[in-house]
Each structure stands twice: as C-alpha cells, then as structure tokens.
Amino acid sequence: MNIIPLGDRLLHKSFIKVRMNNQDFLIQQQVISHVDDGIQKINKIHLILENEPIENIDSLTINGVGEIKGRYKKQENILHVLI
C-alpha cells in the first residue's frame, strides 16, 4: 500500500526505513528509491527537503531524518552521500 513501482524506482508514499553505514533511518515523507535487483537492493534515495541539510566534514544532518555519517559530494543543489 505504501509502495508504487515505477520501473527501476519505487515511490514510497508515506515512509521508508533504510540502513546506511550500519545505522537505521526512518524517513517519514515521500521518497523515491532507485533499486537494482528487487526491493531490498536500494542504491539511491531521492528526498525533497524543506530545509537545507547541515554539512559537516564527515556527515550530513537532515532535519527529521538525523545524522548520516560518511562522505558526500555536492553538485549544485544535489548532495550525494557516498556509502
């Protein structure tokens, strides 16, 4: 009920729970996930944020999500977390 498939992407209408860098995150908003071979192999998530994340040397802090540890790169207004 929460997931609508869109080819190699999934629209999570209400929430998604993901594990990144051995941390669990519950994101309670619409999210598009990009998958490789089925629903369990997510390689990218797309979030639309109301507020800019706080950029730290080794992490990003996203309001309502938490601190995501790891490296990231920035391209214009898009942040890519490298896991």
KAUR-V195692 format. One line per field, one symbol per residue. phi: phi as a letter, one per 30 degrees, with the letter a starting at -180 (. if undefined). A space follows every 10 residues. Layout:
phi: ???
This chain:
phi: .dccdbidbb ccdbaacbcb hibcbcccad bcccccbjdd cdcabccccd cdddccdbab cceickccdk dbbcbhcccc dcc
